[in-house]
Amino acid sequence: MAEWAVKLLAKSVPKLSKPVLIAGLPGIGNVGKVAVDFMVEELKAEKLYEFFSYNLPHSVFVTEENLVELPMISLYFKKGSGKRQDILFLAGDVQPVNEQSCYSFSDTVLDYFTKLGGAQVITIGGIGLPAELYFKKGAVNVPNKPKVYCTGTSKDVVDSFKIVGVEPGLYGVVGPIIGVTGVLLGLSKRRKIPAISLLAETFSHPMYLGIRGAREVVSVLNDKLALGINIKELDREIREMESEAADRANPAELPKALRGIGKTRTGEDVSYIG
């Protein structure tokens, strides 16, 4: 089989006008995944394509019906309305397993994006801050409003996001942007497609879900792209998820488990992004 099998799930390929692609796949804090999944659900975006490959993780997911599904990555679309332009969303529960497949997948996505007349790419990820910044006196302290940083393929595209409260000073805060979040950005530059990455502060622990960082990214895109999303609904979901997490774990025990993770923000290898 071809490296990436692409299946059309819509009745037909929609005619879109200069759509923006917003990509959010699993990574640090799952910031990108949480943000895109929420936007897809709130905007009732329709699934357009499904991407499958033997270069996805060797596993299956168990559904609520107690059945199994192979891992997939999907492309959704939402037609514009009023001030909102046409939007494409790249969402899924996995990323390609190695460097070559990450590049080939990102190229495949950009091929379809170009055929659809795409105008701009936006990737979403998390900046994994070290544990020392997140706990004091035996309890985890998550900022109510994590910072959102950006980088992009040109000064113009980065400057265009300054007006919605995004921090442009990413250099020196992070190392490389890993996975589809970064590679999609780099390959967009090679194709001369304007592209930007929005990276929200989150907690560099594998069990932490960066829903507050995702909330800030959604808020930025809501303002920038006039999505018309009810942010209060996301705030409600955040409260519910944090309440459930508090019921499952004793926060006082978390610092012990996190001891030794990360370094100070001014040190080497401050964070991992993806």
Buried (B, 14 or more C-beta within 10 A) or exposed (E): EEBBEBEEEEEEEBEBEEBBBBBBBBBBBBBBBBBBBBBBEBBEBBBBBBBBBEBBEEEEEEEEEEEEEEBBBBBBBBBBEEEBBBBBBBBBBBBBBEEEBBBBBBBBBBEBBEEBEBBBBBBBBBBBBBBBBBBEEEEBEBBEEBBBBBBBBEEEBBEBBEEBBBBBEBEEBBEEBBBBBBBBBBBBBEBEBBBBBBBBBBBBBEEBBBBBBBBBBBBBBBBBBBBEBEBEEBEEBBEEEBEEBEEEEEEEEBBEEBEEBBBEEEEEEBBBBB
